[in-house]
């Protein structure tokens, strides 16, 4: 069975930055399931996997425009540490949702933590970077109607709605 829109694909992957080494990997964990064609993964990875079958291994370099986008300048700001709750655990790479000046909700990342100052950045930490992926296709299966309706895989390694009150989520 080939990787195509509407299939649940399980992959092992390692994401590397040529400068800093391994950024993320599924090594030592179960393979990552995703629903192909529903933007679960960055566009460049889904394009590279299209048409492959279980057992295939590929190396792909995804440019920013098919990864996490270009880095936009002037997207960082310094805020006082006291703007965060006293007991909040704040660390570099942490992501949270915040409103911008126009009132739009969007993700923000913490790029630096100093004694009194926290530097926040609206760019994804991998924006502007080439993403070097090693990927192995472990399994390809049909998605269920429910998975297609939700836009993500369920079951082993997928979304677990058993704790959701509504049975739906926005991930
Ligand atoms: Zn779901």
Backbone and ligand atoms as CSV (ligand in chain L), in Angstrom:
chain,resi,resn,atom,element,x,y,z
A,1,UNK,N,N,0.843,-1.194,0.000
A,1,UNK,CA,C,0.000,0.000,0.000
A,1,UNK,C,C,0.885,1.253,0.000
A,2,UNK,N,N,0.539,2.172,-0.860
A,2,UNK,CA,C,1.366,3.367,-1.009
A,2,UNK,C,C,0.887,4.500,-0.109
A,3,UNK,N,N,1.840,5.345,0.240
A,3,UNK,CA,C,1.511,6.565,0.980
A,3,UNK,C,C,0.756,7.500,0.038
A,4,UNK,N,N,-0.468,7.836,0.407
A,4,UNK,CA,C,-1.239,8.804,-0.367
A,4,UNK,C,C,-2.281,9.433,0.549
A,5,UNK,N,N,-2.937,10.445,0.035
A,5,UNK,CA,C,-3.899,11.189,0.859
A,5,UNK,C,C,-4.921,10.246,1.481
A,6,UNK,N,N,-5.120,10.396,2.779
A,6,UNK,CA,C,-6.126,9.599,3.465
A,6,UNK,C,C,-5.597,8.310,4.060
A,7,UNK,N,N,-4.288,8.050,3.917
A,7,UNK,CA,C,-3.690,6.877,4.544
A,7,UNK,C,C,-3.032,7.291,5.867
A,8,UNK,N,N,-3.120,6.394,6.854
A,8,UNK,CA,C,-2.357,6.602,8.083
A,8,UNK,C,C,-0.989,5.960,7.880
A,9,UNK,N,N,0.038,6.767,8.084
A,9,UNK,CA,C,1.409,6.330,7.842
A,9,UNK,C,C,2.159,6.375,9.161
A,10,UNK,N,N,2.904,5.314,9.455
A,10,UNK,CA,C,3.743,5.315,10.653
A,10,UNK,C,C,5.192,5.420,10.200
A,11,UNK,N,N,5.893,6.375,10.770
A,11,UNK,CA,C,7.284,6.591,10.357
A,11,UNK,C,C,8.220,6.626,11.565
A,12,UNK,N,N,9.435,6.189,11.309
A,12,UNK,CA,C,10.531,6.543,12.198
A,12,UNK,C,C,11.281,7.693,11.538
A,13,UNK,N,N,11.705,8.645,12.327
A,13,UNK,CA,C,12.374,9.791,11.722
A,13,UNK,C,C,13.476,10.311,12.646
A,14,UNK,N,N,14.447,10.939,12.026
A,14,UNK,CA,C,15.426,11.733,12.765
A,14,UNK,C,C,15.555,13.060,12.042
A,15,UNK,N,N,15.405,14.130,12.785
A,15,UNK,CA,C,15.521,15.481,12.227
A,15,UNK,C,C,16.827,16.078,12.720
A,16,UNK,N,N,17.648,16.524,11.742
A,16,UNK,CA,C,18.961,17.063,12.101
A,16,UNK,C,C,19.128,18.489,11.584
A,17,UNK,N,N,19.870,19.238,12.325
A,17,UNK,CA,C,20.332,20.545,11.893
A,17,UNK,C,C,21.831,20.370,11.643
A,18,UNK,N,N,22.300,20.711,10.442
A,18,UNK,CA,C,23.718,20.498,10.147
A,18,UNK,C,C,24.640,21.185,11.168
A,19,UNK,N,N,24.150,22.254,11.775
A,19,UNK,CA,C,24.981,22.991,12.732
A,19,UNK,C,C,24.934,22.372,14.126
A,20,UNK,N,N,23.736,21.988,14.560
A,20,UNK,CA,C,23.607,21.631,15.966
A,20,UNK,C,C,23.312,20.153,16.217
A,21,UNK,N,N,23.227,19.353,15.147
A,21,UNK,CA,C,23.031,17.921,15.362
A,21,UNK,C,C,21.564,17.526,15.403
A,22,UNK,N,N,21.282,16.474,16.165
A,22,UNK,CA,C,19.930,15.924,16.179
A,22,UNK,C,C,18.988,16.847,16.953
A,23,UNK,N,N,17.905,17.240,16.304
A,23,UNK,CA,C,16.893,18.093,16.931
A,23,UNK,C,C,15.787,17.253,17.533
A,24,UNK,N,N,15.385,16.232,16.792
A,24,UNK,CA,C,14.309,15.369,17.289
A,24,UNK,C,C,14.437,14.027,16.588
A,25,UNK,N,N,14.033,12.977,17.272
A,25,UNK,CA,C,14.086,11.654,16.676
A,25,UNK,C,C,13.061,10.751,17.327
A,26,UNK,N,N,12.566,9.787,16.568
A,26,UNK,CA,C,11.640,8.795,17.122
A,26,UNK,C,C,12.401,7.582,17.644
A,27,UNK,N,N,13.728,7.620,17.528
A,27,UNK,CA,C,14.532,6.485,17.988
A,27,UNK,C,C,14.250,6.198,19.457
A,28,UNK,N,N,14.048,4.941,19.768
A,28,UNK,CA,C,13.753,4.573,21.140
A,28,UNK,C,C,12.299,4.765,21.525
A,29,UNK,N,N,11.513,5.220,20.573
A,29,UNK,CA,C,10.083,5.408,20.810
A,29,UNK,C,C,9.315,4.623,19.748
A,30,UNK,N,N,8.000,4.445,19.933
A,30,UNK,CA,C,7.218,3.830,18.857
A,30,UNK,C,C,7.219,4.753,17.644
A,31,UNK,N,N,7.004,4.189,16.446
A,31,UNK,CA,C,6.946,5.065,15.265
A,31,UNK,C,C,5.831,6.089,15.387
A,32,UNK,N,N,6.024,7.211,14.717
A,32,UNK,CA,C,5.056,8.314,14.754
A,32,UNK,C,C,3.977,8.082,13.690
A,33,UNK,N,N,2.706,8.033,14.097
A,33,UNK,CA,C,1.653,7.933,13.080
A,33,UNK,C,C,1.174,9.321,12.651
A,34,UNK,N,N,0.856,9.467,11.374
A,34,UNK,CA,C,0.230,10.718,10.929
A,34,UNK,C,C,-0.731,10.395,9.801
A,35,UNK,N,N,-1.637,11.320,9.545
A,35,UNK,CA,C,-2.620,11.142,8.473
A,35,UNK,C,C,-2.130,11.925,7.268
A,36,UNK,N,N,-1.786,11.197,6.212
A,36,UNK,CA,C,-1.165,11.830,5.047
A,36,UNK,C,C,-2.162,12.724,4.307
A,37,UNK,N,N,-1.675,13.923,3.936
A,37,UNK,CA,C,-2.501,14.836,3.150
A,37,UNK,C,C,-3.349,15.780,3.985
A,38,UNK,N,N,-3.120,15.777,5.306
A,38,UNK,CA,C,-3.915,16.639,6.187
A,38,UNK,C,C,-3.037,17.610,6.982
A,39,UNK,N,N,-1.864,17.886,6.421
A,39,UNK,CA,C,-0.957,18.851,7.055
A,39,UNK,C,C,-0.578,18.474,8.485
A,40,UNK,N,N,-0.529,17.173,8.763
A,40,UNK,CA,C,-0.033,16.760,10.083
A,40,UNK,C,C,1.469,17.025,10.171
A,41,UNK,N,N,2.160,16.848,9.043
A,41,UNK,CA,C,3.606,17.081,8.999
A,41,UNK,C,C,3.890,18.244,8.058
A,42,UNK,N,N,5.101,18.780,8.120
A,42,UNK,CA,C,5.438,19.880,7.211
A,42,UNK,C,C,5.337,19.391,5.766
A,43,UNK,N,N,4.993,20.324,4.867
A,43,UNK,CA,C,4.687,19.986,3.478
A,43,UNK,C,C,5.819,19.223,2.803
A,44,UNK,N,N,7.053,19.626,3.044
A,44,UNK,CA,C,8.188,18.999,2.372
A,44,UNK,C,C,8.341,17.530,2.722
A,45,UNK,N,N,7.975,17.160,3.937
A,45,UNK,CA,C,8.070,15.753,4.341
A,45,UNK,C,C,6.949,14.949,3.699
A,46,UNK,N,N,5.745,15.474,3.728
A,46,UNK,CA,C,4.632,14.734,3.122
A,46,UNK,C,C,4.856,14.549,1.621
A,47,UNK,N,N,5.398,15.568,0.959
A,47,UNK,CA,C,5.689,15.440,-0.478
A,47,UNK,C,C,6.716,14.348,-0.734
A,48,UNK,N,N,7.729,14.293,0.120
A,48,UNK,CA,C,8.799,13.311,-0.078
A,48,UNK,C,C,8.309,11.887,0.157
A,49,UNK,N,N,7.299,11.734,0.999
A,49,UNK,CA,C,6.814,10.397,1.340
A,49,UNK,C,C,5.740,9.894,0.380
A,50,UNK,N,N,5.139,10.801,-0.372
A,50,UNK,CA,C,4.061,10.452,-1.301
A,50,UNK,C,C,4.491,9.285,-2.204
A,51,UNK,N,N,3.678,8.249,-2.247
A,51,UNK,CA,C,3.931,7.141,-3.167
A,51,UNK,C,C,4.851,6.058,-2.633
A,52,UNK,N,N,5.473,6.272,-1.468
A,52,UNK,CA,C,6.367,5.251,-0.903
A,52,UNK,C,C,5.555,4.138,-0.236
A,53,UNK,N,N,6.237,3.027,0.024
A,53,UNK,CA,C,5.580,1.904,0.699
A,53,UNK,C,C,6.354,1.549,1.955
A,54,UNK,N,N,5.746,0.720,2.797
A,54,UNK,CA,C,6.398,0.301,4.034
A,54,UNK,C,C,7.771,-0.291,3.719
A,55,UNK,N,N,8.747,0.062,4.529
A,55,UNK,CA,C,10.110,-0.417,4.329
A,55,UNK,C,C,11.006,0.594,3.634
A,56,UNK,N,N,10.406,1.581,2.983
A,56,UNK,CA,C,11.204,2.594,2.278
A,56,UNK,C,C,11.941,3.482,3.280
A,57,UNK,N,N,13.156,3.847,2.943
A,57,UNK,CA,C,13.891,4.815,3.754
A,57,UNK,C,C,14.353,5.939,2.835
A,58,UNK,N,N,14.244,7.149,3.309
A,58,UNK,CA,C,14.667,8.292,2.499
A,58,UNK,C,C,15.414,9.298,3.360
A,59,UNK,N,N,16.215,10.090,2.674
A,59,UNK,CA,C,16.804,11.280,3.278
A,59,UNK,C,C,16.264,12.449,2.484
A,60,UNK,N,N,15.805,13.451,3.180
A,60,UNK,CA,C,15.252,14.606,2.479
A,60,UNK,C,C,15.672,15.881,3.206
A,61,UNK,N,N,16.020,16.887,2.400
A,61,UNK,CA,C,16.317,18.205,2.959
A,61,UNK,C,C,15.143,19.115,2.599
A,62,UNK,N,N,14.446,19.576,3.615
A,62,UNK,CA,C,13.257,20.396,3.408
A,62,UNK,C,C,13.635,21.861,3.600
A,63,UNK,N,N,13.443,22.679,2.548
A,63,UNK,CA,C,13.754,24.113,2.690
A,63,UNK,C,C,12.689,24.797,3.534
A,64,UNK,N,N,13.011,25.968,4.067
A,64,UNK,CA,C,12.072,26.670,4.960
A,64,UNK,C,C,10.675,26.847,4.375
A,65,UNK,N,N,10.603,27.115,3.049
A,65,UNK,CA,C,9.273,27.382,2.483
A,65,UNK,C,C,8.384,26.134,2.487
A,66,UNK,N,N,8.997,24.948,2.624
A,66,UNK,CA,C,8.185,23.735,2.771
A,66,UNK,C,C,8.340,23.140,4.169
A,67,UNK,N,N,8.955,23.935,5.049
A,67,UNK,CA,C,9.125,23.506,6.426
A,67,UNK,C,C,8.367,24.434,7.348
A,68,UNK,N,N,9.102,25.165,8.174
A,68,UNK,CA,C,8.446,26.040,9.146
A,68,UNK,C,C,8.429,27.499,8.714
A,69,UNK,N,N,8.641,27.733,7.404
A,69,UNK,CA,C,8.528,29.078,6.882
A,69,UNK,C,C,9.804,29.876,7.085
A,70,UNK,N,N,9.874,31.042,6.420
A,70,UNK,CA,C,11.031,31.910,6.600
A,70,UNK,C,C,11.003,32.558,7.981
A,71,UNK,N,N,12.155,33.005,8.417
A,71,UNK,CA,C,12.201,33.771,9.678
A,71,UNK,C,C,11.780,35.187,9.393
A,72,UNK,N,N,10.781,35.669,10.078
A,72,UNK,CA,C,10.463,37.077,9.895
A,72,UNK,C,C,11.228,37.902,10.922
A,73,UNK,N,N,11.795,39.022,10.440
A,73,UNK,CA,C,12.551,39.877,11.351
A,73,UNK,C,C,11.620,40.611,12.300
A,74,UNK,N,N,12.162,41.229,13.267
A,74,UNK,CA,C,11.394,42.049,14.216
A,74,UNK,C,C,10.256,41.267,14.876
A,75,UNK,N,N,10.481,40.006,15.083
A,75,UNK,CA,C,9.409,39.213,15.686
A,75,UNK,C,C,9.741,38.838,17.129
A,76,UNK,N,N,10.871,39.345,17.611
A,76,UNK,CA,C,11.214,39.041,18.995
A,76,UNK,C,C,10.890,40.239,19.889
A,77,UNK,N,N,10.682,39.954,21.128
A,77,UNK,CA,C,10.431,41.015,22.102
A,77,UNK,C,C,10.986,40.575,23.448
A,78,UNK,N,N,11.379,41.537,24.241
A,78,UNK,CA,C,11.837,41.231,25.590
A,78,UNK,C,C,10.734,41.591,26.565
A,79,UNK,N,N,10.399,40.663,27.404
A,79,UNK,CA,C,9.384,40.939,28.417
A,79,UNK,C,C,9.971,40.624,29.786
A,80,UNK,N,N,9.513,41.351,30.796
A,80,UNK,CA,C,10.055,41.079,32.132
A,80,UNK,C,C,9.611,39.704,32.632
A,81,UNK,N,N,10.492,39.046,33.340
A,81,UNK,CA,C,10.186,37.739,33.921
A,81,UNK,C,C,8.926,37.824,34.783
A,82,UNK,N,N,8.729,39.000,35.362
A,82,UNK,CA,C,7.582,39.168,36.266
A,82,UNK,C,C,6.249,39.161,35.526
A,83,UNK,N,N,6.287,39.233,34.160
A,83,UNK,CA,C,5.043,39.162,33.390
A,83,UNK,C,C,4.474,37.755,33.387
A,84,UNK,N,N,5.315,36.785,33.781
A,84,UNK,CA,C,4.864,35.388,33.813
A,84,UNK,C,C,4.501,35.025,35.257
A,85,UNK,N,N,3.605,34.066,35.405
A,85,UNK,CA,C,3.271,33.639,36.775
A,85,UNK,C,C,4.533,33.208,37.529
A,86,UNK,N,N,4.546,33.546,38.805
A,86,UNK,CA,C,5.720,33.287,39.640
A,86,UNK,C,C,6.177,31.833,39.582
A,87,UNK,N,N,5.211,30.923,39.585
A,87,UNK,CA,C,5.561,29.506,39.671
A,87,UNK,C,C,5.668,28.836,38.294
A,88,UNK,N,N,5.551,29.641,37.214
A,88,UNK,CA,C,5.614,29.051,35.878
A,88,UNK,C,C,7.033,28.559,35.590
A,89,UNK,N,N,7.113,27.374,35.035
A,89,UNK,CA,C,8.410,26.832,34.629
A,89,UNK,C,C,8.683,27.331,33.218
A,90,UNK,N,N,9.623,28.245,33.088
A,90,UNK,CA,C,9.911,28.889,31.808
A,90,UNK,C,C,11.253,28.411,31.308
A,91,UNK,N,N,11.277,27.961,30.057
A,91,UNK,CA,C,12.538,27.433,29.520
A,91,UNK,C,C,12.631,27.738,28.030
A,92,UNK,N,N,13.833,27.746,27.522
A,92,UNK,CA,C,14.067,27.996,26.104
A,92,UNK,C,C,13.393,26.932,25.263
A,93,UNK,N,N,12.729,27.362,24.193
A,93,UNK,CA,C,12.049,26.430,23.314
A,93,UNK,C,C,10.607,26.190,23.711
A,94,UNK,N,N,10.209,26.687,24.888
A,94,UNK,CA,C,8.840,26.537,25.355
A,94,UNK,C,C,7.892,27.288,24.425
A,95,UNK,N,N,6.745,26.683,24.161
A,95,UNK,CA,C,5.749,27.289,23.285
A,95,UNK,C,C,4.494,27.590,24.075
A,96,UNK,N,N,3.894,28.724,23.790
A,96,UNK,CA,C,2.587,29.005,24.375
A,96,UNK,C,C,1.775,29.844,23.401
A,97,UNK,N,N,0.488,29.984,23.674
A,97,UNK,CA,C,-0.371,30.763,22.797
A,97,UNK,C,C,-0.553,32.154,23.394
A,98,UNK,N,N,-0.532,33.157,22.526
A,98,UNK,CA,C,-0.700,34.522,23.015
A,98,UNK,C,C,-1.388,35.349,21.942
A,99,UNK,N,N,-1.943,36.474,22.366
A,99,UNK,CA,C,-2.588,37.392,21.435
A,99,UNK,C,C,-1.596,38.446,20.968
A,100,UNK,N,N,-1.653,38.773,19.680
A,100,UNK,CA,C,-0.805,39.864,19.195
A,100,UNK,C,C,-1.568,41.191,19.320
A,101,UNK,N,N,-0.972,42.261,18.784
A,101,UNK,CA,C,-1.568,43.593,18.920
A,101,UNK,C,C,-2.955,43.669,18.289
A,102,UNK,N,N,-3.167,42.840,17.244
A,102,UNK,CA,C,-4.464,42.846,16.567
A,102,UNK,C,C,-5.465,41.885,17.216
A,103,UNK,N,N,-5.037,41.250,18.279
A,103,UNK,CA,C,-5.950,40.350,18.970
A,103,UNK,C,C,-6.011,38.952,18.380
A,104,UNK,N,N,-5.056,38.629,17.472
A,104,UNK,CA,C,-5.036,37.289,16.886
A,104,UNK,C,C,-4.258,36.323,17.774
A,105,UNK,N,N,-4.831,35.166,18.017
A,105,UNK,CA,C,-4.137,34.133,18.783
A,105,UNK,C,C,-3.082,33.478,17.903
A,106,UNK,N,N,-1.912,33.296,18.445
A,106,UNK,CA,C,-0.877,32.609,17.685
A,106,UNK,C,C,0.170,32.064,18.616
A,107,UNK,N,N,0.966,31.118,18.112
A,107,UNK,CA,C,1.999,30.545,18.962
A,107,UNK,C,C,3.184,31.495,19.143
A,108,UNK,N,N,3.775,31.424,20.314
A,108,UNK,CA,C,4.972,32.195,20.623
A,108,UNK,C,C,5.960,31.240,21.275
A,109,UNK,N,N,7.226,31.440,20.973
A,109,UNK,CA,C,8.253,30.599,21.575
A,109,UNK,C,C,9.170,31.434,22.439
A,110,UNK,N,N,9.676,30.828,23.478
A,110,UNK,CA,C,10.660,31.504,24.314
A,110,UNK,C,C,12.039,31.165,23.771
A,111,UNK,N,N,12.763,32.200,23.371
A,111,UNK,CA,C,14.058,31.948,22.745
A,111,UNK,C,C,15.220,32.152,23.709
A,112,UNK,N,N,14.983,32.843,24.806
A,112,UNK,CA,C,16.070,33.063,25.753
A,112,UNK,C,C,15.480,33.405,27.121
A,113,UNK,N,N,16.098,32.892,28.152
A,113,UNK,CA,C,15.651,33.200,29.519
A,113,UNK,C,C,16.843,33.774,30.268
A,114,UNK,N,N,16.721,35.044,30.676
A,114,UNK,CA,C,17.760,35.666,31.510
A,114,UNK,C,C,17.201,35.868,32.925
A,115,UNK,N,N,17.989,36.474,33.765
A,115,UNK,CA,C,17.569,36.613,35.162
A,115,UNK,C,C,16.250,37.375,35.287
A,116,UNK,N,N,16.190,38.533,34.633
A,116,UNK,CA,C,15.002,39.380,34.784
A,116,UNK,C,C,14.183,39.485,33.503
A,117,UNK,N,N,14.746,38.989,32.408
A,117,UNK,CA,C,14.150,39.205,31.082
A,117,UNK,C,C,13.916,37.863,30.392
A,118,UNK,N,N,12.771,37.765,29.734
A,118,UNK,CA,C,12.481,36.615,28.886
A,118,UNK,C,C,12.327,37.129,27.456
A,119,UNK,N,N,13.067,36.513,26.526
A,119,UNK,CA,C,12.961,36.907,25.122
A,119,UNK,C,C,11.965,35.977,24.443
A,120,UNK,N,N,10.934,36.579,23.854
A,120,UNK,CA,C,9.935,35.783,23.144
A,120,UNK,C,C,10.059,36.021,21.652
A,121,UNK,N,N,9.627,35.045,20.868
A,121,UNK,CA,C,9.812,35.077,19.418
A,121,UNK,C,C,8.578,34.477,18.765
A,122,UNK,N,N,8.018,35.189,17.792
A,122,UNK,CA,C,6.853,34.653,17.079
A,122,UNK,C,C,7.260,33.660,16.003
A,123,UNK,N,N,8.540,33.599,15.663
A,123,UNK,CA,C,9.010,32.596,14.710
A,123,UNK,C,C,9.087,31.233,15.380
A,124,UNK,N,N,8.700,30.207,14.632
A,124,UNK,CA,C,8.981,28.845,15.083
A,124,UNK,C,C,10.500,28.712,15.205
A,125,UNK,N,N,10.976,27.966,16.212
A,125,UNK,CA,C,12.436,27.840,16.374
A,125,UNK,C,C,13.132,27.288,15.127
A,126,UNK,N,N,12.415,26.563,14.281
A,126,UNK,CA,C,13.025,25.993,13.072
A,126,UNK,C,C,12.709,26.822,11.826
A,127,UNK,N,N,12.074,27.976,11.990
A,127,UNK,CA,C,11.814,28.852,10.842
A,127,UNK,C,C,13.144,29.281,10.235
A,128,UNK,N,N,13.172,29.354,8.909
A,128,UNK,CA,C,14.370,29.815,8.219
A,128,UNK,C,C,15.455,28.764,8.083
A,129,UNK,N,N,15.187,27.539,8.568
A,129,UNK,CA,C,16.220,26.502,8.526
A,129,UNK,C,C,15.878,25.417,7.515
A,130,UNK,N,N,16.940,24.857,6.915
A,130,UNK,CA,C,16.783,23.623,6.154
A,130,UNK,C,C,16.663,22.484,7.149
A,131,UNK,N,N,15.675,21.638,6.939
A,131,UNK,CA,C,15.434,20.520,7.852
A,131,UNK,C,C,15.954,19.244,7.199
A,132,UNK,N,N,16.910,18.606,7.828
A,132,UNK,CA,C,17.493,17.374,7.293
A,132,UNK,C,C,16.834,16.183,7.970
A,133,UNK,N,N,16.035,15.455,7.201
A,133,UNK,CA,C,15.303,14.318,7.751
A,133,UNK,C,C,15.847,12.997,7.220
A,134,UNK,N,N,15.990,12.018,8.109
A,134,UNK,CA,C,16.098,10.605,7.738
A,134,UNK,C,C,14.763,9.991,8.128
A,135,UNK,N,N,14.103,9.349,7.188
A,135,UNK,CA,C,12.769,8.808,7.470
A,135,UNK,C,C,12.651,7.371,6.977
A,136,UNK,N,N,12.035,6.548,7.793
A,136,UNK,CA,C,11.699,5.181,7.392
A,136,UNK,C,C,10.185,5.019,7.468
A,137,UNK,N,N,9.606,4.530,6.395
A,137,UNK,CA,C,8.167,4.232,6.407
A,137,UNK,C,C,7.998,2.853,7.034
A,138,UNK,N,N,7.335,2.821,8.194
A,138,UNK,CA,C,7.189,1.567,8.930
A,138,UNK,C,C,5.919,0.836,8.505
A,139,UNK,N,N,4.844,1.593,8.310
A,139,UNK,CA,C,3.565,0.958,8.023
A,139,UNK,C,C,2.648,1.953,7.337
A,140,UNK,N,N,1.835,1.463,6.427
A,140,UNK,CA,C,0.812,2.290,5.777
A,140,UNK,C,C,-0.505,1.535,5.899
A,141,UNK,N,N,-1.538,2.234,6.368
A,141,UNK,CA,C,-2.858,1.578,6.459
A,141,UNK,C,C,-3.950,2.562,6.069
A,142,UNK,N,N,-5.136,2.003,5.805
A,142,UNK,CA,C,-6.305,2.850,5.532
A,142,UNK,C,C,-6.681,3.613,6.797
A,143,UNK,N,N,-7.119,4.846,6.625
A,143,UNK,CA,C,-7.660,5.602,7.761
A,143,UNK,C,C,-9.122,5.231,7.955
A,144,UNK,N,N,-9.588,5.348,9.190
A,144,UNK,CA,C,-11.017,5.151,9.446
A,144,UNK,C,C,-11.760,6.432,9.090
A,145,UNK,N,N,-13.081,6.320,8.956
A,145,UNK,CA,C,-13.896,7.501,8.651
A,145,UNK,C,C,-13.726,8.557,9.735
A,146,UNK,N,N,-13.614,8.090,10.981
A,146,UNK,CA,C,-13.467,9.032,12.085
A,146,UNK,C,C,-12.120,9.774,12.008
A,147,UNK,N,N,-11.076,9.039,11.664
A,147,UNK,CA,C,-9.763,9.680,11.525
A,147,UNK,C,C,-9.789,10.724,10.415
A,148,UNK,N,N,-10.435,10.391,9.297
A,148,UNK,CA,C,-10.525,11.348,8.190
A,148,UNK,C,C,-11.321,12.582,8.608
A,149,UNK,N,N,-12.382,12.367,9.385
A,149,UNK,CA,C,-13.202,13.494,9.838
A,149,UNK,C,C,-12.420,14.390,10.790
A,150,UNK,N,N,-11.587,13.768,11.639
A,150,UNK,CA,C,-10.797,14.544,12.604
A,150,UNK,C,C,-9.536,15.122,11.982
A,151,UNK,N,N,-9.033,14.501,10.938
A,151,UNK,CA,C,-7.802,14.981,10.317
A,151,UNK,C,C,-6.533,14.530,11.007
A,152,UNK,N,N,-6.635,13.471,11.838
A,152,UNK,CA,C,-5.446,12.930,12.495
A,152,UNK,C,C,-5.694,11.468,12.860
A,153,UNK,N,N,-4.609,10.715,13.071
A,153,UNK,CA,C,-4.787,9.296,13.374
A,153,UNK,C,C,-5.179,9.053,14.827
A,154,UNK,N,N,-5.892,7.958,15.027
A,154,UNK,CA,C,-6.223,7.494,16.370
A,154,UNK,C,C,-5.486,6.183,16.625
A,155,UNK,N,N,-5.776,5.584,17.771
A,155,UNK,CA,C,-5.193,4.271,18.061
A,155,UNK,C,C,-3.761,4.396,18.509
A,156,UNK,N,N,-3.024,3.336,18.320
A,156,UNK,CA,C,-1.674,3.220,18.851
A,156,UNK,C,C,-0.792,4.393,18.411
A,157,UNK,N,N,-0.353,5.179,19.359
A,157,UNK,CA,C,0.540,6.292,19.065
A,157,UNK,C,C,-0.185,7.511,18.534
A,158,UNK,N,N,-1.489,7.393,18.260
A,158,UNK,CA,C,-2.239,8.520,17.708
A,158,UNK,C,C,-2.973,9.274,18.800
A,159,UNK,N,N,-3.965,10.029,18.374
A,159,UNK,CA,C,-4.717,10.813,19.343
A,159,UNK,C,C,-5.548,9.912,20.233
A,160,UNK,N,N,-5.538,10.192,21.498
A,160,UNK,CA,C,-6.351,9.460,22.461
A,160,UNK,C,C,-7.401,10.425,22.977
A,161,UNK,N,N,-8.655,10.205,22.561
A,161,UNK,CA,C,-9.725,11.113,22.974
A,161,UNK,C,C,-10.409,10.650,24.249
A,162,UNK,N,N,-9.904,9.587,24.846
A,162,UNK,CA,C,-10.640,9.003,25.972
A,162,UNK,C,C,-10.760,9.962,27.144
A,163,UNK,N,N,-9.897,10.976,27.202
A,163,UNK,CA,C,-9.982,11.935,28.302
A,163,UNK,C,C,-10.662,13.236,27.888
A,164,UNK,N,N,-11.018,13.336,26.578
A,164,UNK,CA,C,-11.675,14.559,26.107
A,164,UNK,C,C,-13.115,14.556,26.561
A,165,UNK,N,N,-13.613,15.725,26.915
A,165,UNK,CA,C,-15.018,15.808,27.268
A,165,UNK,C,C,-15.876,15.821,26.007
A,166,UNK,N,N,-15.405,16.489,24.968
A,166,UNK,CA,C,-16.215,16.665,23.774
A,166,UNK,C,C,-15.994,15.545,22.758
A,167,UNK,N,N,-14.882,14.843,22.889
A,167,UNK,CA,C,-14.546,13.863,21.868
A,167,UNK,C,C,-13.913,14.495,20.644
A,168,UNK,N,N,-13.667,15.785,20.715
A,168,UNK,CA,C,-13.002,16.463,19.591
A,168,UNK,C,C,-11.874,17.335,20.127
A,169,UNK,N,N,-10.950,17.606,19.257
A,169,UNK,CA,C,-9.916,18.552,19.616
A,169,UNK,C,C,-9.485,19.293,18.371
A,170,UNK,N,N,-8.616,20.205,18.543
A,170,UNK,CA,C,-8.200,21.035,17.405
A,170,UNK,C,C,-6.770,20.777,16.983
A,171,UNK,N,N,-6.212,19.715,17.483
A,171,UNK,CA,C,-4.833,19.415,17.081
A,171,UNK,C,C,-4.793,18.766,15.716
L,1,ZN,ZN,ZN,-9.579,12.602,16.735
